[in-house]
Amino acid sequence: MKLTDPLISCICITNNRPALLQKAIRCFQEQNYPNKELVVSYPRKDPSTRKILDEVLKESELKILIIERDDDESVGNARNHAVAKAGGDYICIWDDDDWYHPSRLSYQFKSMQTLGQGYQASVLTYVILYDTTTGKAYASFPYTWDGSILCRKEIIMQNQYANANKAEDTHIIKFLDSRKLLYHIEDAPFLYIYIYHGGNTWDYAHYEYFLKQSELLDDEVTANVRGLVEA
């Protein structure tokens, strides 16, 4: 680990989805960025998540910060509390139901550092979409995929998430863009697979809106995507 590798805190808000959480933890564990921590927030009445976390802590040396929250706390407020307690200089959103390439953290962080433009955050313009209900994969259209953000912590602390369960991060993206602090990564869709599994925050109509504007991938690529998602 180099002195130029600041701590990145990955924020994972989960709720009684142990199988998905295990995959999210595996993706975190496989990250090649050396200086990282996973901050997991879960409701107090969720023993299955606590059991998973206790097992992971017992069997690995991963740096994991565990936060128990009120059962009725919104996703936005849960993120705010997790960010406040995180030890990292940078924050990366780590949804429990998507898949992340092992180079996601290092790629996104490096993209901000080497351009000399004073960027304080990065976000993906292209991702891969995978619909588990149909088994089809898509290359996304150009879009600001909010959930892929990596951002300096102090900026999020000054522009906190809205007290909501949906679109809680829209204003943060607008703030970063308005001040030219956000680098849009256009060449790395492989870093992120956005998965629809039937239990997402947004319903299928919302996801279908994205699918209709995206490009259906061929059978070979789809099989590779499916293999990553189902591993």
PAVEXPA-304664 format. One record per residue (C-alpha): residue number from 1; residue in three letters; x, y, z. Coordinates in pm, whole numbers, m for minus. Example, Ala and Ser with C-alpha at 12.3 -4.5 7.8 and 13.67 -1.06 7.14 Angstrom:
REM residues 2
SITE	1	ALA	1230	m450	780
SITE	2	SER	1367	m106	714
REM end
This chain:
REM residues 231
SITE	1	MET	0	0	0
SITE	2	LYS	132	343	m100
SITE	3	LEU	98	673	83
SITE	4	THR	m102	788	m219
SITE	5	ASP	m373	528	m149
SITE	6	PRO	m617	709	83
SITE	7	LEU	m878	505	266
SITE	8	ILE	m1196	450	62
SITE	9	SER	m1509	364	261
SITE	10	CYS	m1766	159	70
SITE	11	ILE	m2118	226	197
SITE	12	CYS	m2354	m72	187
SITE	13	ILE	m2713	m23	305
SITE	14	THR	m2884	m361	338
SITE	15	ASN	m3202	m508	480
SITE	16	ASN	m3254	m880	534
SITE	17	ARG	m3094	m991	207
SITE	18	PRO	m2812	m1218	328
SITE	19	ALA	m2749	m1391	m6
SITE	20	LEU	m2712	m1059	m187
SITE	21	LEU	m2498	m917	92
SITE	22	GLN	m2260	m1212	69
SITE	23	LYS	m2204	m1138	m299
SITE	24	ALA	m2148	m769	m226
SITE	25	ILE	m1892	m861	40
SITE	26	ARG	m1719	m1097	m203
SITE	27	CYS	m1695	m818	m462
SITE	28	PHE	m1549	m592	m194
SITE	29	GLN	m1299	m856	m85
SITE	30	GLU	m1178	m902	m443
SITE	31	GLN	m1107	m531	m497
SITE	32	ASN	m742	m473	m589
SITE	33	TYR	m738	m128	m428
SITE	34	PRO	m538	m187	m107
SITE	35	ASN	m675	65	143
SITE	36	LYS	m1047	13	185
SITE	37	GLU	m1320	m50	439
SITE	38	LEU	m1677	m173	405
SITE	39	VAL	m1942	9	609
SITE	40	VAL	m2255	m205	642
SITE	41	SER	m2578	m57	778
SITE	42	TYR	m2867	m289	860
SITE	43	PRO	m3191	m274	1066
SITE	44	ARG	m3179	m390	1426
SITE	45	LYS	m3448	m651	1356
SITE	46	ASP	m3233	m828	1099
SITE	47	PRO	m3047	m1116	1265
SITE	48	SER	m2964	m1286	933
SITE	49	THR	m2743	m995	828
SITE	50	ARG	m2569	m984	1165
SITE	51	LYS	m2499	m1355	1140
SITE	52	ILE	m2338	m1314	798
SITE	53	LEU	m2124	m1024	919
SITE	54	ASP	m2010	m1210	1231
SITE	55	GLU	m1907	m1508	1017
SITE	56	VAL	m1715	m1289	773
SITE	57	LEU	m1532	m1107	1052
SITE	58	LYS	m1439	m1438	1212
SITE	59	GLU	m1307	m1592	892
SITE	60	SER	m1134	m1297	724
SITE	61	GLU	m925	m988	793
SITE	62	LEU	m1154	m755	603
SITE	63	LYS	m1200	m410	750
SITE	64	ILE	m1574	m389	814
SITE	65	LEU	m1760	m127	1016
SITE	66	ILE	m2105	m244	1129
SITE	67	ILE	m2391	m3	1197
SITE	68	GLU	m2730	m103	1337
SITE	69	ARG	m3006	141	1241
SITE	70	ASP	m3371	199	1326
SITE	71	ASP	m3601	m20	1120
SITE	72	ASP	m3789	277	974
SITE	73	GLU	m3484	484	881
SITE	74	SER	m3479	596	517
SITE	75	VAL	m3204	493	278
SITE	76	GLY	m3090	855	257
SITE	77	ASN	m3054	898	631
SITE	78	ALA	m2893	556	664
SITE	79	ARG	m2632	665	411
SITE	80	ASN	m2574	992	594
SITE	81	HIS	m2511	813	923
SITE	82	ALA	m2285	557	755
SITE	83	VAL	m2084	829	581
SITE	84	ALA	m2045	1021	907
SITE	85	LYS	m1904	714	1084
SITE	86	ALA	m1686	600	794
SITE	87	GLY	m1313	647	835
SITE	88	GLY	m1229	703	470
SITE	89	ASP	m1124	1019	292
SITE	90	TYR	m1340	898	4
SITE	91	ILE	m1685	740	m7
SITE	92	CYS	m1802	483	m261
SITE	93	ILE	m2162	363	m280
SITE	94	TRP	m2173	m17	m262
SITE	95	ASP	m2529	m136	m327
SITE	96	ASP	m2586	m486	m198
SITE	97	ASP	m2763	m610	m512
SITE	98	ASP	m2519	m519	m791
SITE	99	TRP	m2187	m667	m911
SITE	100	TYR	m1853	m487	m914
SITE	101	HIS	m1535	m563	m1106
SITE	102	PRO	m1223	m615	m889
SITE	103	SER	m1074	m295	m1036
SITE	104	ARG	m1372	m71	m968
SITE	105	LEU	m1223	124	m676
SITE	106	SER	m873	156	m821
SITE	107	TYR	m1001	253	m1167
SITE	108	GLN	m1247	515	m1044
SITE	109	PHE	m999	665	m798
SITE	110	LYS	m714	676	m1051
SITE	111	SER	m937	840	m1312
SITE	112	MET	m987	1134	m1077
SITE	113	GLN	m620	1173	m987
SITE	114	THR	m431	1163	m1315
SITE	115	LEU	m615	1431	m1510
SITE	116	GLY	m503	1731	m1307
SITE	117	GLN	m843	1895	m1325
SITE	118	GLY	m930	1906	m956
SITE	119	TYR	m1196	1637	m974
SITE	120	GLN	m1332	1532	m636
SITE	121	ALA	m1564	1254	m753
SITE	122	SER	m1616	1009	m1037
SITE	123	VAL	m1921	833	m1178
SITE	124	LEU	m1979	585	m1459
SITE	125	THR	m2145	695	m1782
SITE	126	TYR	m2188	338	m1909
SITE	127	VAL	m2264	17	m1718
SITE	128	ILE	m2389	m331	m1797
SITE	129	LEU	m2752	m411	m1719
SITE	130	TYR	m2864	m763	m1631
SITE	131	ASP	m3227	m868	m1593
SITE	132	THR	m3248	m1187	m1387
SITE	133	THR	m3617	m1231	m1478
SITE	134	THR	m3536	m1272	m1848
SITE	135	GLY	m3169	m1371	m1835
SITE	136	LYS	m3079	m1092	m2078
SITE	137	ALA	m2785	m851	m2056
SITE	138	TYR	m2752	m505	m2207
SITE	139	ALA	m2490	m239	m2271
SITE	140	SER	m2635	79	m2126
SITE	141	PHE	m2695	407	m2302
SITE	142	PRO	m2495	711	m2181
SITE	143	TYR	m2633	820	m1846
SITE	144	THR	m2511	943	m1509
SITE	145	TRP	m2538	624	m1305
SITE	146	ASP	m2574	781	m960
SITE	147	GLY	m2519	456	m773
SITE	148	SER	m2165	426	m909
SITE	149	ILE	m2037	742	m743
SITE	150	LEU	m1702	766	m566
SITE	151	CYS	m1662	1102	m392
SITE	152	ARG	m1451	1283	m137
SITE	153	LYS	m1619	1241	202
SITE	154	GLU	m1618	1608	304
SITE	155	ILE	m1827	1699	m1
SITE	156	ILE	m2096	1446	87
SITE	157	MET	m2092	1565	447
SITE	158	GLN	m2165	1917	321
SITE	159	ASN	m2432	1798	75
SITE	160	GLN	m2603	1515	257
SITE	161	TYR	m2842	1262	112
SITE	162	ALA	m3211	1348	114
SITE	163	ASN	m3433	1180	375
SITE	164	ALA	m3589	949	116
SITE	165	ASN	m3580	593	m13
SITE	166	LYS	m3557	690	m381
SITE	167	ALA	m3362	956	m572
SITE	168	GLU	m3192	1051	m247
SITE	169	ASP	m2865	1129	m426
SITE	170	THR	m2980	1342	m721
SITE	171	HIS	m2884	1676	m568
SITE	172	ILE	m2532	1555	m487
SITE	173	ILE	m2470	1474	m852
SITE	174	LYS	m2610	1813	m956
SITE	175	PHE	m2387	1992	m704
SITE	176	LEU	m2073	1814	m824
SITE	177	ASP	m2155	1873	m1190
SITE	178	SER	m2237	2240	m1137
SITE	179	ARG	m1889	2297	m991
SITE	180	LYS	m1710	2075	m1243
SITE	181	LEU	m1594	1841	m965
SITE	182	LEU	m1738	1521	m1114
SITE	183	TYR	m1546	1315	m1368
SITE	184	HIS	m1771	1108	m1595
SITE	185	ILE	m1598	781	m1686
SITE	186	GLU	m1700	682	m2038
SITE	187	ASP	m1474	386	m2113
SITE	188	ALA	m1538	132	m1837
SITE	189	PRO	m1887	m26	m1842
SITE	190	PHE	m1728	m353	m1730
SITE	191	LEU	m1677	m210	m1380
SITE	192	TYR	m2043	m230	m1282
SITE	193	ILE	m2334	m467	m1348
SITE	194	TYR	m2666	m311	m1253
SITE	195	ILE	m2895	m604	m1169
SITE	196	TYR	m3273	m630	m1167
SITE	197	HIS	m3380	m918	m941
SITE	198	GLY	m3741	m836	m850
SITE	199	GLY	m3670	m685	m510
SITE	200	ASN	m3508	m360	m618
SITE	201	THR	m3591	m20	m470
SITE	202	TRP	m3732	87	m806
SITE	203	ASP	m3998	m125	m980
SITE	204	TYR	m3960	m303	m1312
SITE	205	ALA	m4114	m17	m1511
SITE	206	HIS	m3826	204	m1400
SITE	207	TYR	m3568	m59	m1496
SITE	208	GLU	m3745	m129	m1825
SITE	209	TYR	m3708	238	m1914
SITE	210	PHE	m3331	185	m1909
SITE	211	LEU	m3348	m145	m2098
SITE	212	LYS	m3542	4	m2388
SITE	213	GLN	m3265	258	m2447
SITE	214	SER	m2982	8	m2410
SITE	215	GLU	m2825	m242	m2651
SITE	216	LEU	m2901	m611	m2610
SITE	217	LEU	m2578	m810	m2581
SITE	218	ASP	m2514	m1131	m2773
SITE	219	ASP	m2549	m1477	m2621
SITE	220	GLU	m2177	m1525	m2553
SITE	221	VAL	m2134	m1197	m2366
SITE	222	THR	m2462	m1252	m2183
SITE	223	ALA	m2341	m1593	m2066
SITE	224	ASN	m2025	m1431	m1928
SITE	225	VAL	m2230	m1166	m1747
SITE	226	ARG	m2462	m1431	m1606
SITE	227	GLY	m2164	m1628	m1482
SITE	228	LEU	m2031	m1327	m1292
SITE	229	VAL	m2369	m1243	m1140
SITE	230	GLU	m2450	m1599	m1035
SITE	231	ALA	m2103	m1694	m908
REM end
